Amino acid sequence: MTEKLKITKAGYQKLQDELRTLIDVTRDEVKSQLAEARAQGDLSENADYDAARNKQAEVEARIKQIEDILETAEIIEEVKHTNRVALGSTVTIKIVGTNDEQRYKILGTIESDPFSGVISNICPLGEAVIGKSLGDVVEVKGTKPYKIEIVKIESSENAKESK
């Protein structure tokens, strides 16, 4: 059995919107590009045709990927109030021995974007903080383990207010 991918309602809706755009708009645009390239004649040395075929393959692969995600996704309820880190929480951590504080939102793998401060619940840091409380010191496992302290936990409701 395939493991359910955890996703927020907003993330699920974003994927549905992307799927609709790919099916209703992008697919037709690529078909038009293919038709224009075919009209140019010899397809064996037609760079426009090759580019359109590649784009078509990318679009169809992304459609299939999104359909698979939506089929196996489990929509999570974002945390409203909690004293423990959970999916949907925003947590501020401090690396033990430094004054370096970092803030992360914990979501499922589909919505993670580490460069934007959104990490997966299954990455080493996400795994380390899930279920922990304010003030807990935990070790983050990895190639070079390190310890962090949880200095702030915000629910999705509070995190929206603080933006």
C-alpha positions in Angstrom: 0.0 0.0 0.0 1.3 3.5 -0.9 2.0 5.7 2.0 -0.3 8.7 2.2 1.5 12.0 1.5 0.5 14.7 4.0 -0.6 18.0 2.6 -2.5 21.1 3.8 -5.8 22.1 2.3 -4.1 25.1 0.7 -1.4 22.9 -0.8 -4.0 20.4 -2.1 -5.9 23.3 -3.7 -2.7 24.7 -5.2 -2.0 21.3 -6.9 -5.6 21.1 -8.1 -5.3 24.5 -9.7 -2.0 23.7 -11.3 -3.5 20.5 -12.7 -6.5 22.3 -14.2 -4.1 24.9 -15.8 -1.9 22.2 -17.2 -4.9 20.2 -18.6 -7.1 23.2 -19.8 -4.4 25.7 -20.9 -0.9 24.4 -21.2 -1.8 21.2 -23.0 -3.6 23.1 -25.7 -0.7 25.6 -26.1 1.7 22.7 -26.6 -0.6 21.1 -29.2 -0.6 24.4 -31.1 3.2 24.6 -30.9 3.4 21.0 -32.3 1.0 21.8 -35.1 3.0 25.0 -36.0 6.3 23.0 -36.0 4.8 20.2 -38.2 3.7 22.8 -40.7 7.3 23.8 -41.1 7.9 20.6 -43.0 10.8 18.1 -42.5 10.5 16.9 -38.8 13.9 15.2 -38.8 15.9 18.4 -38.4 13.2 20.6 -36.9 14.3 22.1 -33.6 10.9 23.7 -32.9 9.2 20.3 -33.3 11.8 18.7 -30.9 11.3 21.4 -28.4 7.5 21.1 -28.5 7.7 17.3 -28.1 10.0 17.8 -25.1 7.6 20.3 -23.6 4.7 17.9 -24.3 6.5 15.2 -22.4 7.2 17.5 -19.5 3.6 18.6 -19.3 2.2 15.1 -19.4 4.7 13.9 -16.8 3.7 16.7 -14.5 0.0 16.0 -15.0 0.6 12.4 -14.1 2.7 13.3 -11.1 0.1 15.7 -9.7 -2.7 13.2 -10.3 -0.7 10.6 -8.3 -0.1 13.0 -5.5 -3.7 14.0 -5.3 -4.8 10.4 -5.3 -2.6 9.5 -2.4 -2.7 12.7 -0.4 -3.9 13.0 3.1 -5.2 16.4 3.9 -3.9 17.5 7.3 -5.7 19.9 9.5 -3.3 22.7 10.4 -2.7 23.1 14.1 -4.8 25.8 15.7 -3.4 25.8 19.3 -0.8 23.6 20.7 2.1 23.3 23.1 3.8 20.7 21.0 5.3 20.9 17.5 3.1 19.2 14.9 2.4 19.4 11.2 1.4 22.9 10.4 3.4 24.4 13.3 5.9 27.1 12.9 8.9 26.5 15.2 11.8 28.8 16.2 14.9 26.9 17.2 18.2 27.8 18.5 21.3 25.8 17.8 22.8 24.9 21.2 26.0 26.8 22.0 25.2 29.7 19.6 22.7 32.5 19.5 21.7 31.4 16.0 17.9 31.3 15.8 16.0 29.9 12.8 12.3 29.8 12.1 10.7 26.9 10.1 7.2 25.8 9.2 6.7 22.1 9.4 4.7 20.6 6.5 4.6 17.4 4.5 7.2 16.6 1.8 5.0 17.9 -1.1 4.9 21.4 0.3 8.4 21.6 1.7 10.6 24.4 0.4 13.7 24.8 2.7 14.8 28.0 0.9 11.6 29.6 2.0 11.7 28.2 5.6 9.3 25.4 5.0 10.7 22.0 5.9 9.3 18.5 5.7 8.2 16.5 8.7 10.5 13.7 7.5 13.7 15.6 7.1 16.2 15.2 10.0 15.2 18.6 11.6 11.5 18.0 11.1 11.7 14.5 12.6 13.6 15.8 15.6 11.1 18.6 16.5 7.8 16.8 15.8 6.0 16.1 19.1 8.5 18.2 21.2 7.6 21.1 23.5 8.9 24.6 24.2 12.3 24.5 25.9 13.1 20.9 24.8 16.6 20.3 23.7 16.9 17.6 21.0 19.6 16.1 18.8 19.2 16.4 15.0 20.6 13.3 13.4 22.6 13.6 10.2 26.1 13.4 8.9 27.1 15.9 11.6 24.6 15.6 14.5 23.9 18.8 16.4 21.6 19.9 19.2 18.8 22.5 19.1 16.5 24.0 21.6 12.9 24.8 20.8 12.4 28.5 21.7 9.0 29.2 20.2 6.1 27.2 18.8 3.4 29.0 16.7 0.2 27.4 15.5 -0.8 28.1 11.9 -3.3 30.6 13.3 -0.7 32.5 15.2 1.9 32.3 12.5 -0.6 34.0 10.0 -1.1 36.8 12.5 2.6 37.4 13.0 3.3 37.8 9.3 
